[in-house]
Amino acid sequence: MSEPTAPGATAAPPIADPPSPSGNSPQQSGLQRMLSGPAGRNLGLVVALLLIVVVGAITAGQDFANLSNALTILRQASIIGVISIGMTLVIIAGGIDLSVGSVMGLASVAATLAAVQDLVDQTHWVFMILIALAVGLAAGLINGIVIAYGNVVAFMATLAMLVAARGLAEILAERRTLIVEDRGFINALNEDILGVDILIWIFAVVAVGGWVLLNRTTFGRRTVAIGGNREAARLAGIDVKRHTMWLYAIAGLTAGIAAVMILGRTTAGTSTHGLFYELDVIAAVVVGGTLLVGGRGTITGTVFGVLIFATLTNVFVQNNLSSSVQNVAKGVIIVIAVLLQQRFAKPTGGRTA
């Protein structure tokens, strides 16, 4: 029973239900909430990938739609995919790393220098892997220190590293291709485990590790917080500078891992390894749903972004289309992805998956 109203008084308007923390109104159905969150964005990527697969199966037939070609696509996606995991973390935190391709080339050269290979002959080929990882990690740390403690804009700092790392790689290699001579290393990086190329397994392990780091650790929550609001994260007690430094170190480490992978595939180190890879990596991360302004992103989405571009490239190759057409198609996809981000993104959501 409603309470009586005093004469001459007007009844207070009903109080509207407050919006939910995720930005969705309480009247939204569970399906609507799901589609507006990470699951919905990833579902869109799955649909896009399936459409490309269908087009490939129709246009290329059996040459495309077979297990061998599927493994080829995964193998081709693996190197870009590994670097994309590190890039995802950096972009979620509101940064960017333009140097990953050059760092990968530098790491491949450093690991195949004559002095390193002589040491490998006396010890074990694992030493070659350690050198590549160390070079990638060191380059990433330099980026992180310059950006976090030198207060240099990430774009400029990593652009400088892009140029410097590529130049140093050319100096060390004397503009030559350095052949990997250790057969144990080559055999190990060309092994199949359960019928699947080891490069694919490496990509899977790095992707799972990145997912756990982003979604199941304090480090991941702090990464999202920094990307969502850097000043608020600092006031909340997060050491933003140190965290930023380690994010770029991780990006450099993934570039080092990718250098090991490409050494196994090509059996050679050269300063041209990784040329323009940073563009493909950033494109895959953006198409995967990570906001360029930071605060939101998913490892799962990045994996699908990598697979979308790798599958699209394979479809073009199977249909004998030129690389120019491929580049136009990639450009269109990137533009569409950015436009969709601007239309539907909620920067304050900070959600990951």
N, C-alpha and C positions, 0 to 999 in steps of 0.2 A: 504494500500500500504506500503511495507516495505521500510525502509530507506536504501540508498545506502551505501555500504561499501567502506572505503578508500582503494586505491590500495595497495596490499601487506598485508592487514590486514585480519585476520580471523574472521569469525562471532562467536559471543559468543554463547556458548551452551545454549540451553533452560533451564530455571530454573525449577526444579522439584517442584511440589506442596509439601508443608510441610506436615509432618504426622499430623494426628489429635491428640488432647490431650489424647485420650484414647489409643493411640498406634496403631489404625487401619488406614490403608491407605485410602485416600479419594476415591479410586476406589471401595472399598468394598460396597456391597449392604446393604440396611437397614436390610435385614434378616441376613447377615453375621455379622453385628455389633451387632445385638440382641443376636445371638447365642454365640458370644465371650464375652458377658457381663453377669451380674448376672442373667438375665432372661434365657439365654441359659443354664447356669449351673444348675439353679433350674429346668429347663425343663428336663435335663438329670436325675436329682434325681426323678422327677415324673415318667419318663419312667422306671427307675430301680424299683421303688416301685410297679408300675403296673405289671411289669414282675414277681415280687415275688408274688403278689396277684394272678396272672394267674396260676403260678405254684402251689400255695396253693389250688386254686379252683380245679385244675385238679387232684392233688394227694390226697387231703383230702375230696373233694366233698362238700356236704352240711354241714358237720361239720365245715368247714372253711368259706364257702361263705354264711354267714347269718349276720343279724344286731347285734345279741347278741354277736357273736364272734368279730365283728368289734369294739363294745364298750369295750369288754374285752381287745383287743389290745391297744386301746386308754388309758384305765385305767392302764394297765401295763406300758405304755410308759410315763405316766404323771409325776411320781416322778423323773425318770432320766431326763425327758424333762425339768422340772423346774430348776434343777441344771445346765443343759446344757445351759440355757439362760445366766446365770451369767458367766459360763465358756467361752462362745462365746465372751463376751465383753473383758474378760481378755486376751484371745489368740489374738484377733484382735489388742490389744495394745502391742503385742509382749511378753506377760507373759505366765505363766502356774500356775495352782493350783492343786497340788496333794492331798490336805488335805480335799477336799469337802466331801468325804465319811465319814471320821473320824469325821469331824465337825457335820455332820448330826447325827451320832451315839451319840456324846456328847450332842447335843441339845435334842435328844429324851430322854436321861437319865435324864438330868437336869429338863426337864418338867414333869417327872413322879416321882421325888423324893418324899418321904413321906411328907416332910415339905411343898413342893409346893402343893401337893394334899390336905393337911389339909387346906391350905390357900384358895384353890379352893372351898372347902366345905363351907367356910365362906363368899366367895365372888361370883365368877363366873368362869366357865371353860375357858373364854377368857384369864384369867390370865395365864393359861397353855400355850396358844398359844404365848402370849407375852414373856414368859420365853424362849421358843424355839427360837423365832426370835431374842431376845436379845443375846442369847448365840452364835447363828450363826453370827450375826453382829459383836459381840465383837471379835470372832475368826478371822473373815475376816479383821477387823481393825488391829489386831495384825500382821497378815500376811502383810498387806499393809504398816504398819509403819516400820517393819523390812526390807522389800524389798526396799521401797522408801527412807527412811531416814537412815536406817542402811546399805544401799548399799550391802545387801546380795542377792546373785543370787536367783531368784524366785524358781528355782528347789529345792535348798537346804533349803530355808526358809519354803516352804510349805511341803517339806518332813519331816522336823522337827515337823511341826504342825500336820502332819498325825500321827506320832508316839505319840506325846504328848497328842493330843486330844483323841486318842483311849485309851491310858493308863489312862488318867484322868477319862474317862467314865467308865472304869473297876473299878477304885478306888471308884467312887461315887456309882456305882451300886453294889459294892462288888461281882462282877461277877454273879449277879442274874438278872433275868428278872423282871422288875417293871411293874406291871399291872395297866392300867388306870382304875380307879374306878368310875369316873364320867360318868354316863350314858348320860347326856346331851351332853358332848363332843363327845362321840362315835356316838350317833344318828345324831348329826350335820354333822360329817365327813363321814357319810354313807348315806346322803340324795341324792335323785335324783331330779334334776331340769329339767323340761320338758323331763323327761325320760332319762336324761344323768347324770351319776355319778358326784358328786360335785368335785372329784379329777380331772376329765377331764376339768371342768370349771376353776378350779384353774390354771391348765396348760395353758389353752387358755388365761386367763387374764394375766398371767406372760409373755407369749410369745408376746402378743399384746403390753404390757408395754415395753418389751425389744426392740421390733421393733420400737416403737415410740421414745424411748430413743436413739437408734442408728441412726435412719434415719431422725428424725424431731427436734433434739435438738443440741445446741452447744456442749453439753457433748459428743454426739455421734460423731460429726465431729472431735472433739479433740482426741477422742479415736482412730479413724482411722489415724489421723495425727501422733500421737505418735507411733503407730505400723509401719507406713510407714517410718518415719525418726525421731527418738527420738530427736536428736540434732537440726534438723531443727524446730521441734515443740517447743523446748525450746527457740530458737532464735526468733521464731514468737510470743513469749510472753505467751505461755502456761505454767502454773505451773505444770510441768510434775510429780513432786514428789507427790503433793497433789492429782492430778488426779489419779495417780497409786494407791495411798492409798484407794481412794473411789471405784475404780474398784474391788479391792480385798474385800472391805466391801460388795459390791453388791453380789459378789460370795458367801461370807459367809452368807448373808441374804437369798439367794436362797436355800442354804443348810438348813437353819433354817426352811424355808417354807416346804421343802421336809420332814424334821423331823416331822412337824405337820401332813403332809399327811400320812406318814407311821405309825404314832401313830393311826390315824383314821382307817387305814386298818388292822393293827395287834393288836390294843388295848393294846400295850405293848411297853415299852422303854427298850432297851438293847444296850450294847456296841458293839454288832455285827451288828447293823443296819448300812447300807451303806458300808459294807465291799467290797472292790474292785470296788465301784461305780465310783471312779475317772477314772478308765480305760474305762468303758462303756461310760462315759460322754465325755471324750476326743475323743474317737473313733467316737461318733455321731457328734461331732463338726467338726472333720477333714473330715469325709465322707460328711458332709454338705457343704464343700467347703471353710471353714475358713483356711487361711494359718497359719501353725505353726510358721512361722517367723514373723507374724503380718502384718498389713496394709490392709488386705482384709478379709471380712467375711460377712455372712448374717444370720439374725435370721430365715428367711424363710428356708434357706438351713439346718440350725441346726434342725428345726422342722422335716423336711423330713428325715434327718439323723437318728433322734430318731425313727421315724415311720418305717424306713427301718429295723433297728435292731429289733424293737419290733415285726414287722410282720414276719421277718425271724425266730425269736425264736418261734413264734406261729406256723408257718408252720412245724418246726422241731418237736414241741410237738405233733401236730396233727398227724404226721406221725411216732410217737414213736421212733424218732432218739435220740441218746444219747447226753448228754451235751458236750462230747468230740468232736463230729462232729460239733455241733454248734460253739464251740470255733475255730475249724479249719476254718469254713466258715467265721466267723467274722474276723479272722486274714487275710484271703485272701482278703476280702473286704477292710480292712484298708490299706493293702499294695497297692492294685490297686488304691485306692483313693490318697495315697501319691505320687505314680508314676505319676498319672494324674496331680496332682498339680505341680510336677516338670516339666512336659512336657508342660503344657499350662499356668501356672500361670504367671502373670505379676505383680511382687511385687509393682511396682510404680503406679499401677492403683488405688488402694485404694478405690474400689467401693463396695458399700453395697446395700442390698435390703431386 
